[in-house]
Amino acid sequence: MATLIQDILRIGENNDARVPSVFVRLECLPLTTIGNRKALPVPERKANGYQQQNYASKYTTTEQKLMTIWADVLKLEYVGLHDNFFVLGGDSILGTLILARAAQAGLKFSPKQLFQHQTIAELSDAIR
């Protein structure tokens, strides 16, 4: 199992968006007659030590708004300034939700900008 994870992480060095955002260890696969996914455990999405190290003492208003929106949409306790949206579990559907919430908060940017600038630090610089 450890070798598999190492191989996935090594592949992910060049393409972080394709690496799973969370691993859940199962004793066995829960089988149902109709393939009910509700039988699977829900993974916990918490910030890890790496993300906590990205803490900066001062944030701009834009950065604060984006951090709050991303944490809410991605269901995380904390999102760091340099955390990658896709590595945290973001996708195009959640990106659309982030765009809508950002617009409500007075922040305007395009889906293209979100996909090009995948961290809060990069995105906040791009939308100034």
N, C-alpha and C positions, 0 to 999 in steps of 0.2 A: 504494500500500500504506500509506504513512504517513497519508494522509487517511482511509482506512478505519479504521485504529487510532485516530486522533484522534476520529472519529465514535463509535466503540464506547466509548472512554473518556468522552466527553461524555455519552453515554446512561447510562453506568455511574455518573455522579455521583449519580443519584437511586436507582439500584438496583444496588449493587455485586455482589450475588449472581448477576447475569445476565451479567457480564462474564467472558470466558474468563480462567482463572487463568494460562495460559501460551500463548504463540504459538510455533509451530515453523515455520520457513521450509523449504519443500520446493522442490527444483528442478523436480520433477514428481510427480504422484500415482502411487504404486506401484499398479499394477493387477494383479490376479490373477483367475483364472477364477471363484473362489468368494468374492471379496471379503475375503481374509484380512487382518485388521487387524495381524497379526504383522509384516507387511511395512513398517508405519509405524515411524518412529523413536520411541523413548521419550523424552519431554521431560525435561530436567533440572529438578528442583525444588530450587532453592537460595534462600536468603534473599537479597534484593536490598539495595541501599544504603538504601532507605527503611526496610525492616524493621530493619536494624541500627541506625538512628538512634533507634529506640524503646527502646534499652537503658536500663535503670534499674539503679543500683548495688546496691540492696537489694530483695529479693523476700521475700514471706511464704512460709511453707512451702506453703500452698495454691497460690500462684502458681507456685512452683518445680515442684510436682507436675504442675500443668496444663500448663506449658510443656514439660516432658519428655514427657508423654503426647501432646500435640498434635504435637510434632515427630516423635515415633515413628510415630504413626498417619498423619500427612500426608507422611511420608518427607522431612522437611526437616532441614537442619542446625541451624536456629535458628528459634524462634518468639518474636516480641517481645510485650511486655505489651499492646500496643494493636493488634496485627495481627488483622484480621477473619477468623474461621474460614472463611467462605464465599469470601472473596477469595483465601485461601490454597489453595483447592481442596476445601474440606470440603463434604460433602453429608449427606443424612439417614442414609445407610448408615454413613458414617464417624462421624457423630455418635453412632450406636448403639454403635459400637466404643469411642468415647471414653467414653461413659457406663459401659460395662462395665469398662474399665481404671481409670476414676476410682473406681468402687465398690471395686475390688480395692485401691486405694491409700487407701481410707477416706474418699473424698469422695462425698457424696450430692447429686445434683441431678437434675432431670427433663429430658426432651427439650425441654419448653416453655422451661425456663430457658436451655438452650443456644441455642435459636433466638431468644430475646428478648435475651440478653446475649452478643453475638457476639465479644467480645474477652475475653482472660484477665482483664484488669483489672475489667471489668464483671461477669464471671461469678464471680470470686473474692469480690467484694463481695456479690453476691446469695446466695451459699451459706454465708456466715459465720453 
